[in-house]
Protein backbone atom coordinates (compact mmCIF):
# COMPACT_ATOMS: atom_id res chain seq x y z
CA UNK A 1 0.00 0.00 0.00
CA UNK A 2 1.33 3.42 -0.97
CA UNK A 3 2.37 5.68 1.89
CA UNK A 4 0.46 8.94 1.25
CA UNK A 5 2.90 10.94 3.36
CA UNK A 6 5.87 9.61 1.40
CA UNK A 7 4.18 10.80 -1.81
CA UNK A 8 4.61 14.34 -0.53
CA UNK A 9 8.03 13.98 1.08
CA UNK A 10 6.69 13.91 4.64
CA UNK A 11 8.81 11.74 6.92
CA UNK A 12 7.20 12.69 10.21
CA UNK A 13 4.33 14.70 11.63
CA UNK A 14 4.09 17.11 14.56
CA UNK A 15 1.28 18.31 16.82
CA UNK A 16 1.60 21.89 15.53
CA UNK A 17 1.38 20.77 11.90
CA UNK A 18 -1.61 18.53 12.60
CA UNK A 19 -3.34 21.30 14.54
CA UNK A 20 -2.86 23.62 11.58
CA UNK A 21 -4.35 21.05 9.22
CA UNK A 22 -7.34 20.61 11.52
CA UNK A 23 -7.97 24.34 11.87
CA UNK A 24 -6.94 25.62 8.43
CA UNK A 25 -6.29 22.88 5.85
CA UNK A 26 -5.96 25.41 3.04
CA UNK A 27 -3.15 27.13 4.94
CA UNK A 28 -1.48 23.79 5.66
CA UNK A 29 -1.46 22.85 1.98
CA UNK A 30 -0.25 26.31 0.95
CA UNK A 31 2.67 26.28 3.36
CA UNK A 32 3.60 22.61 3.68
CA UNK A 33 2.97 21.32 0.16
CA UNK A 34 3.19 24.41 -2.04
CA UNK A 35 6.06 26.01 -0.15
CA UNK A 36 4.42 29.41 0.24
CA UNK A 37 5.37 30.29 3.78
CA UNK A 38 4.94 33.71 5.34
CA UNK A 39 7.52 35.36 7.60
CA UNK A 40 7.26 34.40 11.26
CA UNK A 41 5.27 36.96 13.24
CA UNK A 42 6.57 38.73 16.32
CA UNK A 43 4.10 36.90 18.56
CA UNK A 44 6.11 33.73 17.89
CA UNK A 45 9.36 35.57 18.55
CA UNK A 46 7.90 36.83 21.83
CA UNK A 47 7.13 33.27 22.86
CA UNK A 48 10.58 31.98 21.95
CA UNK A 49 12.34 34.87 23.67
CA UNK A 50 10.28 34.78 26.86
CA UNK A 51 10.85 31.05 27.14
CA UNK A 52 14.58 31.63 26.67
CA UNK A 53 14.65 34.12 29.54
CA UNK A 54 12.61 31.87 31.80
CA UNK A 55 14.85 28.89 31.10
CA UNK A 56 17.93 30.94 32.00
CA UNK A 57 16.40 31.70 35.38
CA UNK A 58 15.42 28.08 35.97
CA UNK A 59 18.82 26.69 35.06
CA UNK A 60 20.46 29.12 37.49
CA UNK A 61 18.38 30.28 40.44
CA UNK A 62 21.09 32.79 41.33
CA UNK A 63 20.49 34.60 38.05
CA UNK A 64 18.58 37.79 38.82
CA UNK A 65 15.19 38.21 37.18
CA UNK A 66 16.31 41.50 35.64
CA UNK A 67 19.20 39.73 33.90
CA UNK A 68 16.84 37.08 32.54
CA UNK A 69 14.56 39.82 31.26
CA UNK A 70 17.46 41.61 29.61
CA UNK A 71 18.63 38.46 27.85
CA UNK A 72 15.09 37.65 26.70
CA UNK A 73 14.60 41.09 25.16
CA UNK A 74 18.01 40.84 23.47
CA UNK A 75 16.94 37.49 22.02
CA UNK A 76 13.75 39.06 20.70
CA UNK A 77 15.65 41.97 19.15
CA UNK A 78 17.93 39.52 17.35
CA UNK A 79 15.10 37.35 16.05
CA UNK A 80 12.91 40.26 14.96
CA UNK A 81 15.64 42.54 13.61
CA UNK A 82 14.33 42.38 10.03
CA UNK A 83 10.66 41.95 10.88
CA UNK A 84 8.10 44.30 9.43
CA UNK A 85 5.40 43.13 11.84
CA UNK A 86 3.49 46.22 13.03
CA UNK A 87 2.97 44.50 16.41
CA UNK A 88 6.70 44.23 17.06
CA UNK A 89 6.83 46.96 19.73
CA UNK A 90 3.79 45.59 21.57
CA UNK A 91 5.18 42.06 21.64
CA UNK A 92 8.59 43.30 22.81
CA UNK A 93 7.03 45.29 25.63
CA UNK A 94 5.35 42.17 27.02
CA UNK A 95 8.51 40.08 27.36
CA UNK A 96 9.93 41.37 30.69
CA UNK A 97 6.62 40.87 32.46
CA UNK A 98 6.17 37.36 31.05
CA UNK A 99 9.68 36.39 32.17
CA UNK A 100 9.09 37.74 35.69
CA UNK A 101 5.68 36.09 36.01
CA UNK A 102 6.96 32.80 34.65
CA UNK A 103 9.94 32.66 36.98
CA UNK A 104 7.79 33.51 39.98
CA UNK A 105 5.52 30.59 39.11
CA UNK A 106 8.08 27.98 38.08
CA UNK A 107 10.73 28.56 40.73
CA UNK A 108 8.21 27.43 43.34
CA UNK A 109 8.66 23.89 42.05
CA UNK A 110 12.43 23.86 42.28
CA UNK A 111 14.85 23.36 39.43
CA UNK A 112 13.58 21.40 36.42
CA UNK A 113 15.31 18.12 35.62
CA UNK A 114 14.93 18.55 31.87
CA UNK A 115 14.58 21.21 29.20
CA UNK A 116 13.46 21.08 25.56
CA UNK A 117 12.99 17.33 25.49
CA UNK A 118 12.31 15.53 22.22
CA UNK A 119 9.71 12.79 21.89
CA UNK A 120 9.06 10.57 18.88
CA UNK A 121 6.15 8.15 18.92
CA UNK A 122 5.02 5.63 16.33
CA UNK A 123 1.43 4.46 16.07
CA UNK A 124 0.00 1.36 14.44
CA UNK A 125 -2.52 3.49 12.57
CA UNK A 126 0.15 5.68 10.93
CA UNK A 127 3.04 4.99 8.51
CA UNK A 128 5.07 7.91 9.90
CA UNK A 129 5.91 8.94 13.49
CA UNK A 130 4.73 12.04 15.33
CA UNK A 131 7.53 14.17 16.76
CA UNK A 132 7.38 16.89 19.39
CA UNK A 133 9.40 18.91 21.88
CA UNK A 134 8.31 19.66 25.44
CA UNK A 135 9.55 22.69 27.39
CA UNK A 136 10.24 21.69 31.00
CA UNK A 137 10.18 18.51 33.08
CA UNK A 138 10.20 18.09 36.85
CA UNK A 139 10.90 14.43 37.59
CA UNK A 140 10.63 15.11 41.32
CA UNK A 141 7.02 16.17 40.76
CA UNK A 142 6.29 13.74 37.92
CA UNK A 143 5.23 16.41 35.46
CA UNK A 144 5.99 17.83 32.04
CA UNK A 145 5.03 21.46 31.48
CA UNK A 146 4.49 23.24 28.19
CA UNK A 147 4.82 27.02 28.36
CA UNK A 148 2.42 29.23 26.44
CA UNK A 149 3.16 32.95 26.71
CA UNK A 150 0.13 35.15 26.10
CA UNK A 151 -1.07 38.71 26.22
CA UNK A 152 -4.50 37.62 27.49
CA UNK A 153 -4.70 34.79 30.02
CA UNK A 154 -6.50 31.57 29.08
CA UNK A 155 -8.82 30.00 31.63
CA UNK A 156 -8.80 26.51 30.11
CA UNK A 157 -6.60 24.31 27.94
CA UNK A 158 -7.47 24.63 24.27
CA UNK A 159 -8.06 21.46 22.26
CA UNK A 160 -4.97 22.14 20.18
CA UNK A 161 -2.74 22.55 23.21
CA UNK A 162 -4.30 19.46 24.81
CA UNK A 163 -3.46 17.36 21.75
CA UNK A 164 0.06 18.74 21.81
CA UNK A 165 0.90 17.94 25.43
CA UNK A 166 -0.84 14.57 25.28
CA UNK A 167 1.95 13.42 22.97
CA UNK A 168 4.60 14.49 25.46
CA UNK A 169 3.37 12.23 28.26
CA UNK A 170 2.48 9.25 26.07
CA UNK A 171 3.97 6.04 27.50
CA UNK A 172 5.12 7.84 30.66
CA UNK A 173 3.80 8.23 34.19
CA UNK A 174 4.16 12.00 34.00
CA UNK A 175 1.31 14.46 34.39
CA UNK A 176 0.84 16.89 31.49
CA UNK A 177 0.42 20.55 32.35
CA UNK A 178 0.07 23.70 30.28
CA UNK A 179 1.35 26.92 31.81
CA UNK A 180 -0.30 30.02 30.38
CA UNK A 181 1.75 33.08 31.29
CA UNK A 182 1.04 36.77 30.64
CA UNK A 183 2.99 39.84 31.77
CA UNK A 184 0.84 39.98 34.93
CA UNK A 185 -0.61 36.54 35.66
CA UNK A 186 -0.12 32.82 35.17
CA UNK A 187 -2.45 29.85 35.07
CA UNK A 188 -1.01 26.33 35.24
CA UNK A 189 -3.59 23.75 34.19
CA UNK A 190 -3.48 19.96 34.32
CA UNK A 191 -4.63 17.82 31.40
CA UNK A 192 -6.74 15.09 32.98
CA UNK A 193 -7.51 12.93 29.93
CA UNK A 194 -4.37 12.86 27.75
CA UNK A 195 -5.23 9.50 26.14
CA UNK A 196 -8.43 10.94 24.67
CA UNK A 197 -6.62 13.92 23.18
CA UNK A 198 -3.83 11.73 21.83
CA UNK A 199 -6.48 9.64 20.10
CA UNK A 200 -7.79 12.84 18.53
CA UNK A 201 -4.29 13.73 17.33
CA UNK A 202 -3.90 10.34 15.66
CA UNK A 203 -7.38 10.71 14.17
CA UNK A 204 -6.36 14.00 12.54
CA UNK A 205 -3.20 12.38 11.20
CA UNK A 206 -5.21 9.54 9.67
CA UNK A 207 -7.54 11.99 7.97
CA UNK A 208 -4.57 13.96 6.68
CA UNK A 209 -3.21 10.74 5.19
CA UNK A 210 -6.50 10.04 3.43
CA UNK A 211 -6.52 13.58 2.06
CA UNK A 212 -2.95 13.30 0.78
CA UNK A 213 -3.75 9.99 -0.92
CA UNK A 214 -6.13 11.76 -3.29
CA UNK A 215 -3.26 13.10 -5.40
CA UNK A 216 0.49 13.52 -5.39
CA UNK A 217 -0.01 16.93 -7.02
CA UNK A 218 -0.17 19.59 -4.27
CA UNK A 219 -1.96 22.04 -6.53
CA UNK A 220 -4.69 19.52 -7.25
CA UNK A 221 -5.15 19.15 -3.50
CA UNK A 222 -5.20 22.92 -3.11
CA UNK A 223 -7.98 23.00 -5.70
CA UNK A 224 -10.20 21.08 -3.30
CA UNK A 225 -9.96 23.68 -0.54
CA UNK A 226 -11.05 27.23 0.20
CA UNK A 227 -9.12 29.45 2.64
CA UNK A 228 -10.77 31.57 5.30
CA UNK A 229 -9.10 34.90 4.56
CA UNK A 230 -10.16 36.22 7.98
CA UNK A 231 -8.43 33.35 9.77
CA UNK A 232 -5.81 33.99 12.44
CA UNK A 233 -3.49 31.85 10.34
CA UNK A 234 -3.66 34.45 7.57
CA UNK A 235 -3.28 37.55 9.75
CA UNK A 236 0.16 38.15 8.25
CA UNK A 237 -0.26 40.28 5.07
CA UNK A 238 2.20 38.10 3.15
CA UNK A 239 0.34 34.93 4.12
CA UNK A 240 -2.98 36.45 3.11
CA UNK A 241 -1.56 37.62 -0.22
CA UNK A 242 -0.16 34.14 -0.85
CA UNK A 243 -3.55 32.60 -0.12
CA UNK A 244 -5.34 35.02 -2.41
CA UNK A 245 -2.97 34.19 -5.24
CA UNK A 246 -2.87 30.42 -4.75
CA UNK A 247 -6.62 30.03 -4.31
CA UNK A 248 -7.67 32.47 -7.01
CA UNK A 249 -9.12 35.29 -4.91
CA UNK A 250 -8.95 38.91 -6.06
CA UNK A 251 -6.07 40.99 -4.80
CA UNK A 252 -6.85 43.23 -1.86
CA UNK A 253 -6.98 46.96 -2.49
CA UNK A 254 -4.19 49.05 -1.07
CA UNK A 255 -5.36 50.95 2.06
CA UNK A 256 -5.31 54.29 0.26
CA UNK A 257 -7.33 52.91 -2.66
CA UNK A 258 -9.89 51.37 -0.32
CA UNK A 259 -10.25 54.67 1.53
CA UNK A 260 -10.75 56.56 -1.72
CA UNK A 261 -13.43 54.13 -2.82
N, C-alpha and C positions, 0 to 999 in steps of 0.2 A: 504493500500500500504506500502510495506517495506521501511523503511528509510535507504538508502544506506550508509549514514554516520554512523548511529548506528551500522550497520553490522561490522564496523571497529573501533568502540569505539571512534568516533569523535563526541564530544558534541558541538563544535563551530568551526568556521573558523576564519582566520585572513588575512588581506591584504598581509602580508609577505608570508604566506603559499600559498595563491592563486597565488601570483606572481611567486613563485618557481614552482608551478605546471604548470603554463603557459609557463615558460621559459625552464624548465628542468623536465618534468614529471617523467623521470627515476630516477632522484635524489630525487624527492618528495616521490616516492614509496619506495625507498631504505631507506630513513631516517624516514619517517613518519609511514610507514606500516611495514617495515622489521626491524626497530630499529637499523639500522647501521649508526649511526651518527658520524661524524668526530669531532675532537676538534675544538673549536671556534678559528678562526684566529685572529691575532693581529690587523688587520684592524678594526674588530668589537670592540675590546677592546679600540682602539684609539677613535672610535666614542663615546662609552659609557663614557670614561674618559674625553674627551673634553667637552661633554655635561654636565658632572658633574661639571667641573670647571666653565663653563659659567653660569650654574644655580646658583652656589654659588655667583657669582658676580652680578646676577640679583636680587637675594633675598636680598642682602645687598650691596647697591651702595657704601657704605663706605669701602667695602673690596677691598684692592688694587689688581690690575691685577696680580702682581707678586705672591701674596698669592693664588689667584685662579689657576694660572699656577702650582704652587708648589703642591697644593692639587690634581689637575688633573693628574699630572705625578705620584704622590704617588698612586693614584687610579689605574692607568695603571700598575704600578709595582706590585701591589697586585694581580690584575686580571691575569696578564701574567707571574706570578712568575714561573710556571711550564711549560710554553709554549716552544715548540721547533721550533716555527715559525722563519724561517731565516730572515723574514722582521721585526722582533721585534724592533731592534734598529732604523730602518727607521721610523716606525710608532710612536715610542716614541719621536723621535726628532721633529715630526710635531706637537705634542700636545700644547706646549706653544704658538706657533704662531696662531694655530686655536682658542685657548681660547682668546688671545688678539684681534684677528680680529673679533671674534664673539661678544665679549663684546662691542667693538667699534661700531659695527652695531646695536646691540639690545638695548643698553642703550639710544640710541637716542629716542626710543619710550616710555621711562619711564619704570616703574616697571611692569612686567606682573601681571595679576590678577589670573593666574592659571598655574600650572606645572603638567606635567605627568598625564593628564586627561584621564580617561577611558571612552570609548563609546561602547555600545552594541546595535546593530540594528538587528531587525528581518525583513524579507522580505517574501512576500506572495509566491514567487517562490521557497523558500528554507525551508527545515524542521529544519535547525539549524541556530542560529544567527551568525553574523560576529562581531568580537570583535577587538578593536584596542586601542592604547594609543597615544595621541598627546603630543607634547613636551611643547609648551608655548602658552598661550592665553592672549591677551590684549583686555579686554572687552571695554576699553575706545576707542579703535580703531576698534572694531568689527572684530578682526582677530584671527585665529589660525595659528600658525607657526610650521612647522616640520623642525627640524635641520638635515642637512646632511653634516657631515664633510668629506672633500675630500683632496686629494693631488693635483688633477688637477681640475680646476673650470669648472663646467657645465654652458652652455649658455642657456639651455632650460630645462624644467621639463620633465623627462623621463616618459614614459607611466606607468611604475610600480609605480613611486612616485606619479603620478597624481591619479591613482586608490586608493592609500593609503590615501592621504589627502582628497579625495572626501568623504570617509567614515566619517572623523572627523567633517565635516561641514554639514552632512546630517541632515535635519530637524532643522537647525539653520539659523540665519541670518548672520552668520559669513563668512568672506572671508577666503579662504584657500590659504596659502602661503608656499612655500618651500624655505628655506634659505640654499643655498650651501655656505660652508665656508671652505677656505683653510688657510694655514699658512700666506698667504699674501693678499688674496682678499676675498670678499664675493659677492654673487649675490642673492638677494631676489626676487623671482618670484611669480606672482599671477596666480592661476589657474582660468581661466575664464569660464570653462564649466564643473563644478564638476558633474552635473547630468549625463552627457554623460559618464564620466569615472566611476561613480558609477554603471551605467548600465553595463559597461564592466566587472566590478568586479563581479557583480551578474551573468553575463553570464558565466564567468570562473567557478564560484561555481556550476552552473547548469551542466556544462559539466563535472566537477569533479564528481558530483553525478552520472551522467550517467555512467562514467567510473567505479566508485566503485560498481555500481549495477551489473556489469558483473560477479563478483565473490566475495565471502567473504574470499577467499584464497589470501593473499597478494603476494605469490610467483607465483600464476597463473597470476595475474595482471602484475607482473614484467616481466613475460615471453612474454608479448605483447609489451614491450618497448625496446628501444636501447639507451644507454647513449652516449652522446657526450663527449668523454674522454678529449677533449681539452676545455671543457666548464669552464668558470669562477667558476661555482659551484663545480667543481672537481679540483680546483687548489691546494687544500690541499692534500699532498701525501697519507694520510690515507683515505680520501674520494675517491681518485682515485683508490686506492688498493681495497677498499670495492666494488666499482662499477665493477672493473675487475672481482672480485670473484663472485659477485652476478649475473652478466650478462654473465658470461662464456667467458670473454676475457683472452688472455694469460697474464701471469704475466710480468711486465716490467723488463727489465734487470737492474741490479745494474749499477750505473754510470761507475764503473771501468770495468765491463764486456762489456758495450756498447762501451767504448773507445777502448778496446782491439780488439773488432770485427771490 
